[in-house]
Amino acid sequence: MPGLPGRLVHALVVGALSVLLAAPAHAQTRQTLRISTPAVPDDWHTKMLYVFRDELEKSAPGRFDVQIHHSGTLFKQGAEPAAMQRGNLELALLSMQDFARQVPELSLFTAGYLIRDPDHLHKVYEGPIGQEINGRISAVMDLQILSPAYLGTRQLNLRDARSVQTPADLRGVKLRMPGSKEWLFLGQALGANPTPLAFNEVYLALKTGTIDAQDNPLPTVRAAKFYEVTKQIVLTGHLVADIHLTISNRALNAMSAEDRQKVRAAARAATRFNDENRIRDEQELVEFFRKEGLTVTTPNVEAFRQHAQRAYLESEFAKAWPKGLLERVNATR
C-alpha cells in the first residue's frame, strides 16, 4: 500500500483478516436441529414446527438452524427414534407407541379409552407421571420429551359405508395402522383386521382398495385429504391421542442451560398453538365432512370401550404395566 506507514498497513491487514475469519466462526456456532414428521404440510403438526422455529429464532437469534422435514421425506414413520439415537436426527414428533417399543411399561399409554380429553392429557404428561415417563425415556432411549401435544381424538374412516355399531361389525375390515405391535393391537382391540402401512401410503391404498379403513383425528383426515377417497366417518373416539415433540439427549446436552430453557419454551408455544387449532377444528369438521358427501355415524361407544379395555387387560402388554400406574392416571384430575 504505497504512501502508508508500515504499522498502519500491518494494522489494516490484521483487521481485514479478523473480519474474514470471524464470519465463518460465527456461522459455525449455529446448532443444526433437524426435525422429521410424517405429517403433511397442511397438518397443524407441521405448522406448529414452524412456530417452534420462529419462537426459537426470536428468543435465541442466530443460534439454531431449524430444518423441518415433513411428509416423511427424511425418515419414514417409525424410523425416527433410531435415527435420533444414531445422531442422524435431532428432533421428531413421537407417539407413546414409538416409546413403548423400547420402554414396554409405557404401552399402558397406548391403550384405547385411557386418556379422557385434551385437558386430562396435559395434566398427566406435565405432572408427576409425565416426569417419571420422561426419566425412563431419557434413561433407556437417550431422548427427552420437550412438550406433549394433542394429536386429536382418533375416529374410524371407511372407504365404503357400512353399518358399524359394535366391534363385531368391523370383523374382516382391513384397518390401516402404523407398523408397530402397539398400534396393531389397538386395531385388533377395536375388532378390525389391522394392516401395517406408512402414513404417506394411506391415500393411495384407500383409493385402490388395498385397505378398507384408516383411523386418525378429524383434522388429519382433512389435511391428508382422506375424505376424497372414503365415504364414512365412524365416531368411535377410541383414542385421545398425543404426540410429543422430542429431542435427543445428544442435541440437548450440546446446548447451554439458557438455550435449553429457550428450546423448551419454544416447544411449549408450538404445542399450545397446535392444541388450540386442533380442538377448534374438531368442533367444526363433522359438518365439513357431511358437506363433502361423507356419512358420519356414531356407534355404541360403550360396547367399543368395554371390548377394548377387556382386550388390553388380558394382553401381554398389561403384564409390563407398573403396579398402580393405571389407577394414578385414572385419578388425575
C-alpha positions, 0 to 999 in steps of 0.5 A: 500500500504505497504512501502508508506507514508500515504499522498502519498497513500491518494494522489494516491487514490484521483487521481485514483478516479478523473480519474474514475469519470471524464470519465463518466462526460465527456461522459455525456456532449455529446448532443444526436441529433437524426435525422429521414428521410424517405429517403433511404440510397442511397438518397443524403438526407441521405448522406448529414446527414452524412456530417452534422455529420462529419462537426459537429464532426470536428468543435465541437469534442466530443460534439454531438452524431449524430444518423441518422435514415433513411428509416423511421425506427424511425418515419414514414413520417409525424410523425416527427414534433410531435415527435420533439415537444414531445422531442422524436426527435431532428432533421428531414428533413421537407417539407413546407407541414409538416409546413403548417399543423400547420402554414396554411399561409405557404401552399402558399409554397406548391403550384405547379409552385411557386418556379422557380429553385434551385437558386430562392429557396435559395434566398427566404428561406435565405432572408427576407421571409425565416426569417419571415417563420422561426419566425412563425415556431419557434413561433407556432411549437417550431422548427427552420429551420437550412438550406433549401435544394433542394429536386429536381424538382418533375416529374410524374412516371407511372407504365404503359405508357400512353399518358399524355399531359394535366391534363385531361389525368391523370383523374382516375390515382391513384397518390401516395402522402404523407398523408397530405391535402397539398400534396393531393391537389397538386395531385388533382391540377395536375388532378390525383386521389391522394392516401395517402401512406408512402414513404417506401410503394411506391415500393411495391404498384407500383409493385402490382398495388395498385397505378398507379403513384408516383411523386418525383425528378429524383434522388429519383426515382433512389435511391428508385429504382422506375424505376424497377417497372414503365415504364414512366417518365412524365416531368411535373416539377410541383414542385421545391421542398425543404426540410429543415433540422430542429431542435427543439427549445428544442435541440437548446436552450440546446446548447451554442451560439458557438455550435449553430453557429457550428450546423448551419454551419454544416447544411449549408455544408450538404445542399450545398453538397446535392444541388450540387449532386442533380442538377448534377444528374438531368442533367444526369438521363433522359438518365439513365432512357431511358437506363433502358427501361423507356419512358420519355415524356414531356407534355404541361407544360403550360396547367399543370401550368395554371390548377394548379395555377387556382386550388390553387387560388380558394382553401381554402388554398389561403384564409390563404395566407398573403396579398402580400406574393405571389407577394414578392416571385414572385419578388425575384430575 
